[in-house]
Amino acid sequence: MGPCDALERLWTRMPFSYFRTLVKVFHSQSTRIITQMTTQSFDQWESLTTMLSVLTRLFLVNRQRKCALMESHFCIPEVADLPKNSNIEKLVPYSFVADTESKRRIFSYLQKKLQQADAFLLPNPVNKLHVKRKSLLKDTLKYLRKGIYKYSQPLKVEFIGEKGVDLQGLSAEFLSLLSEAFITWQKKPLQVFEDSQLVWFNPNIADVTDFYYLGLVCGIALYNDHFTNINFPLALFKKLLCLSPTLQDLEELTPVEARSLKSLLAEDEDVVDELDLDFMVKDQELIPNGAQTPVTKFNRQKYVDLYVDFIFNKSVKNQFVQFSEGFSEGCPINAWKMFHPEELREVVYGSPLYKWEDLQKGATYEQCFPFDELIQNFWTVFFDLSEEQRKTFLFFMYGTDRVPAGGLSKVTLEIVQLNTPDSDDRFPEAQTCFGTLCLPKYSDIDTLRNKLIHAISFCEVFGRE
């Protein structure tokens, strides 16, 4: 055992108040250095990273303690004031140091820095992908397999046979549709768990190269500030960040299986014996001679741990290796490693919170006002829609029904009133790339309702001529 290991064992057993004081000492010193760097323009990155390295050890020890500090105690808000320059990348190994918004800003800075650097070197610094809607997955894989995609440069999409300029809207829709195509693909690389509706890798796939392209698409989406509409469990994002999934993660993916394992841990010894379990899962041995090894009161925790490990690791080892490789290549900056698993899932998949009132509060208006009858009717109709219809409205407006981190307050919605003599004959139109809804001045609320529902259900309008 080295001196660092011995020290960490000491910290693990340290009384709560002493441990809290220790964290405060290194936290305050880190804050002081950051303040000097921001106010006096001192270059003290070496001193700062030394302090943050100690805080990292304390942060990891804290997760092992029975009486732990809230992880917010390790966050240093002053990080947000640091100048964005080449040195900001030095914060990437310290996931605890910044809040989610600061991490997103760091990610965005490093993303733009890489794009600008390569723009001077490449003759055509964009990736222009031409696809047909009916063969979207096939066309995408064919393009990616050519090996000509420049991962550091933005993605631009053109749907063959359709007009439109991709200013983020078309690529957002493309990635939403591509996500669904992966889920419904005849090869079935992904399986949807019925009781949670979450998606996990199919362990019964011999050729795992498709998982590389799945990871590649997810990485490309992240790098281009888009979402993937594949509802992976938190366990995936833990694995990407080199953290181990737990029984709690299994409960999220498949509640029924997890409840059975929890019951096993709580049963009396005679009940465990009556269950007649062995160290086998889905006809696979968890340990050598697993079929001949009964589960007892004394080894049931090991059985549960190996069961969880089998589902998330052993059974899909090759699938995940390919996915992880593709993900890292698709997002060529490692700033995503700053995020905690919950944060990474949110920036990849979107926020699970739909606070629809925030969309109304943040809306702006052109050629009309919030108290006009047309606008009042619009919001009345909108809030009368079902939850699924409102999500369809988001897809109509933005090419995706996912909500960015921070919620709908981060979404741009501009409503422009169209004053034309044939308003009742026209449908609302969406300028997807700008978050603009062009709303004809309908004569009554019923016409508005019928036209809006038809538009979001059947139309795909991404710009106005």
N, C-alpha and C positions, 0 to 999 in steps of 0.2 A: 504494500500500500504506500503510495507517494504522499508527500506532505499536503498536497492539495486535497486528496481524497480524505485524509484525516481531518483536515480543516472543515470540509463539507459535512462530514459525519458529526463534528462538533456543532456546526450551525443547525443541523437537523434537530438536535436534541436541546438546543439552547432555549431557555424560557422565552415566551412570546415577547415580553417587553424588551428584553435584551436584543432579540433578533430585530425587532422593529427599530430600535435605536441604531443598530448596526446599518440597516438599510438606509435610514435617514442620513447617516454620516456620509455615505458614498453618493447618495442621491443629491444632497446639498452641495457637495463638492463638484459633482457633474454639472449641476445647475449654475454654480458660480463660474465655472470655466466657460460654459455656453454663453452666459451673460457677457463675460469679457470679450468673447469672440464676436458677439453681435454689436456691442456698444463701442468697443475699442479697436476692432478689426485686428485682433491678435490671432495669429495662427497657432492654435494650441490643440490641434487634432491628435497629436501623439499623447498628450496628457489626458484628453477627453476619452480616447479609446481605451487607455489603461484603466480609467475609472469605470467605464462601461463594461469592460471585461470582468471586473470584480462584481459589478451589479448583475451581470449575466449569470455568474455562478450562484449568487444569492437568489436570483429569480428562479433558477432551476431547483435549488434547494427548497425554496418556498413551496413549490408544487408537491414536494414529498412530505412536507410537514403536516402533522395532524391538525395543528392549530396554525393556519396559514394567513398571511396578509392578503388583502384584496390586491389583485394584480395592478390595479390603478395606482397603487403606492409607488410603482416602479416607473410610471410614465412621467416624462419631463416635458410639460407644455411649452417651455421656452425653446424647444427644438424647432417649433414652427417659425421662430424668428431668425434662424440661421440662414445666411445668404445661400442661394441656390447656385452652386458652382461645382466644379469637378470633384471636390472633396466630399460633397454630400453623400456620395455613394458609400463612404466609409461607415455610414449609419445602418446599412442594409443588414449586417449580421445581428443587430440588436432589435429584435422584434418588439420588445416591451417599451422602448424609449419614446415612441411617438403614438399619438392617437390615430384613429383610422383616417381622418381627413388629412393629417400631415403626411401619412404614408402615401396616400393617393397623390398628393402634390409632389412628393419626391419621385414617385413612379412616373408621373406625367413629365416632370422635368427631364429625367433620364431618358424617357422615351423620345421626347422631342430632340434632345441632344444627339442621340444616335441617328435619328432620321436626318437631321441637318448635316451631320458629319458625312453620312453616306451620300447625301444629295449632291455633294460636290464631286463625288467619285463616279457616280453612275450616270449613264447617258439618259436613262428613263427611270427616275427614282420613284416609281409606283408599280404596283402589281395589278394589272388589268385582267380580270377574270371574266370570260365570256361563257355563260351557261344557259341552257334551256331549262325552263321550269320542270318539264316532264322528265328530264334526265339529269336533274340537278346533282345528285350524288355521284352518278357515273361520270359526268363532265368534270366535277371537282376533283375526283380521285385521279382521273386521267391527267389533268393539269398538274396536280401536285407530284405525281410520279415522274414527271418530266425532269424534276429537280431544278427548275428555273425560277422558282418563287424566291424573292429576296425578302427574307424574314424581317429585316430591319426597316423595310419601307411599308407605307400604308397600303391597305387593301382597297381596291376599287372594283366594283362589280357592274356588269352589264348583262341584263336578261335579253337574250337574242330575240329579235322581233319586237322589242318594246322600246319606246322612247323614254328618256330619263337620264339625268346626270347624277352620278353617285356622290353626294356630299354628306355621306354617312347613312342616309336613309335606306338606300338600296342594299348596301352591305349589311345593315342591321337586319333587314328582312331576309336576305340570303342566308345569314347564319342561323336565324330562327328556323327557317325551312330546312336547312341542312341538318340541324339538330334533330328535328322530327324524322328526317330521312334515315339517320343512323339508328334511331330507335325502332323504326318499322322495317328496316332492311331485311331482306329475305335471308341473308347470312346469319342474322340474329347474334351479333356480337354483344348485345346488351340484353339484359332481362329486367322486366318490370315486376317488382314485388307487389302483389295484389293488395296486401293489407296496409301498405304504406304509400304505394304509388311511387316509390323511389326506384332508381335505376342502378344496377350494378353490373360488373363484367360477367359475361357468360363463361363459366369455367370449362364448359365442354366444347371448346373451340381448338382445333388442332393447329390451324394456321393463324398465328397471332399478329401477323404484320398489319392487319387492318387497325389494330389498336394504336399503332404508331400514328396513323393518319387521323384517328379520332382525337388523340392527344394533340396532334399538330393543329387541328381545327380549333380546339379549345384554347390553345396557346395563342393562335392568331387572333381569335376573338378578344382575348384579354388584352393583347398588345394594341389592338385597334379600338379599344374602349367600347366593345360590344359584349352582349351576353350570349351564352349558349343555353338553349332551352332543354337541357338534359338535367333532370333532377337527381343528381348524385347525392349520396348521404355525406354527412360531415366526415366520415371515415376516409373518404378519398382525399380530402384536403389535408387531413392529418398525415396521411401517408406521403403526400407530395412534400410536406414539411418535415418528414422524417420523424413523425410522432406515431405512437402505437394506438390503434383502435382498441376500444374496451367493450365490455358487455353493454354499457350504455349506448354505444354506437350500434351494436347489433339490435338493440331494442328499437332504435330509430328505423333501421332498415326492415326488420322483420319482427314486429312486436310479439307475435305468437311464439316463435322459437325462443326469444329472449325471456319471455315469462316462464316458459317451461324450465329453462336453465336456472332462473331465479328461484323457482319452486324447489328444484333439486337441491340447491344450496341451503334451503330452509327446512327441508324434510328431516324427520327423525331417522335414526339409523336403520330401523327395521323397514321403513317405507322405501328408503334408498335401495335396500337389498331386493325388495319386491319388484322394483322397476326393471330389474334384470338388464341393466345397461352395460355396454362394454365400450372400449375406446375406439369406436368406429363412427364415422360420420359420412353419410351418403356413399356407403360401400368403400370408404377409404380409411386406412388405419391412421390414427393420430399418433401412435407410438409403435415401435416394433412389437409384433404379437398382440396388437390391439384387440383383435377379435377374441383372444383368450384372456384378456385382462378386464375383470369386472370393475364397474364403478362402485366405490364404497364411500362411506362417510369420510374416510381419511384421505381419499384421493379425488374427491368430487370437485374441489376447487381447481385442481390441475386439469381435470376433464373439461371444465367450463372454459378455462383459459386457453386450452388447446383447441376447443371448438371455435371460439372467437377468432383465434389465430388462423384456423383452417379457412373459415369463410372469407376473411379479409386479406389473408396473406398467402398461405400455402396453396390453396386451390386456384388462385388467379395470379400466381407469381409472374409468369411470363407475360400475361396480359398487361399487368401493371408496369413492368419494366418497359415494354414497348410504349405504353401510354405516356409514362413519365418522360421518356426520351423525346417523344414527339412534342409534348407540352413545353419542355424546356427549349426546344428548337423553335417552336412557333412563337414563343415569347422570349426574344433574345436578350432581354435585360433581366438580371436576377433580383430586381427590386421587389418582385412579388413574394420573395421569401421573407420580407419584412412583416407580412400580414400574419395574424393568428389564423387558425383554421376557419373560425367563424367569419372573419373578415375576408379571407380569400374566397370562401364560398359566395359571399355577398357580391364581390366585385366580378366573379365569374358568372354567377347565376342570377344575381339581382336580389334586391331586398324582398323578404317575404311579406312585408307590411304594405297594404294598400289603403292609405288614408286619403280617401277620395276628396275630402274637404280641402286638402292641401293643394290639389290640382286647381280647384276653383280660386283659392286664395292667391295663388301665384299667377293666375291668368292675366294677360294684358289684352287691350282692345284697340282696334283701328277702325275708323269711320263709324264708331258706335261707342256706347258707354255701358258700364255694368248695370245701370238701372233701366236701360231700354227694355221694351217689351220683348223684343227678339231674344236678347241675352237672358232675361229672366225665364223665358219659355225654354231656352236651350238647357239651362241648368235644372229646371224642373224635369224635363225629359231625361236628362242624363242621370239624375239621382233616382228616377223611376226604373231605370234599366236594371237588369239582373247583374250579379257579380261577373258572370261570364261575358255578358254583353259589354260591360264597362272595359273588361280586358281586351275584348275584340276592338273596342274604340281605340285603345292604346296601340294595338297592332296597326290599325288603320292610320293612326296619326304618326307613329314612329317606326313602324316596321318590326316592332317587338312588343310583347305584352309584359316584359320584365320591367321592374322598377329599379332605378339606380340606387346605390348605397346612399343613405340619407333620405330616401323616400321620394314621394311625388313632389315635394317642395323643390327638388332639384330639376324638375322637368319644365321645359319651356313650352308654354301654350299661348299662342297669340290668335285671337279670334278676329277675323276681318269680315265686316258686313259687306255683302255684295248687293248693290242697288241696281237691279236690272228689271225690265218690264215683265220678263218671263220667270221671275224668281220661283213661283210655285211649280214650275216644270223642271227645275234644276236640282241636282243633288249637291250636298256638301262635298267639298274637295279638300284633300290634305296635301300640303307642301311638306312632305315628310322630313326632308333634310333641315327644315327651318322650324318645325313644330308649329306650323301655321294652319289653322282651320279656316277655309273660305266658306262663309255661311250666308247663303242667299236670304234676303229679307222676306221670309214666308209670311203669308197673310194670317195664319193662325197656328196654334200649338199642335193641332192634329196633323197638319201637313208637315210641320217640322219633324214630328216624331216619325212619321212614315218614311220620309226622305232620309233621315239620319240612320234609322235602323236598316234600311235597304243599302245605304252607302257602306256602312261598316260590315255588312254581311256579305256583300257581293262585289264591291268595287275595290280596285287596287290602283289608286291615283297617287303618284309620287311627285307631281309637279304640274304647274299650269303653263300652257303654251303662251 
